[in-house]
Amino acid sequence: MPEVYDRILDVVAGNPGATVEEITDLAHDCGITDTGIPDLLTTAEGNDDLLEFDGRYWVMRTGKYRFHRYDHPET
């Protein structure tokens, strides 16, 4: 699970503000075939790796996802 978990965080980091459906589609495009993506998102949110608001997900700005500026129209 850790490999898929990290890959899902990478997908969300590259597509901030994505919905579960968008994340699932993007993950499948990246070759992630895990069907438990909603559960992974819930786990990541519980681990404070993701933030969910209004059905959209963002990676918390810690660790390797720490950016100077989050350049996204919905932030």
Secondary structure, 3 states (H helix, E strand, C coil): CHHHHHHHHHHHHHCCCECHHHHHHHHHHCCCCCCCHHHHHHHHHHCCCEEEECCEEEECCCHHHCCCCCCCCCC
